[in-house]
Amino acid sequence: MKYEFEDVMTTAEAAERWGVSQTSVKHLCTGVQGRPPRLTNEECRKSGRTWLVTRAGMERLYGKEQ
């Protein structure tokens, strides 16, 4: 799947846009307490020390951005 530049964001930006904590968004990529990640490898990835997520992944889990 090809994404437009505005369809990819940091966990901090996604958290602000969807009104959730940045830690919660990061856990979508990494999993938490032994549970698997909720976002797929196509919906999130790490770039250096920063996690990036797609609009499609966030919308799949949280619905459309407010």
FENHUCOR-V406579 format. One record per helix or strand. SS is the DSSP state (hx for helix, st for strand). FROM is the first residue (numbers start at 1). LEN is the number of residues. Records with the same first field share a line. If there is no record, write none. Layout:
# FENHUCOR-V406579
SS=FROM-LEN, FROM-LEN
This chain:
# FENHUCOR-V406579
hx=5-3, 11-8, 22-9, 55-8
st=8-3, 44-4, 50-5
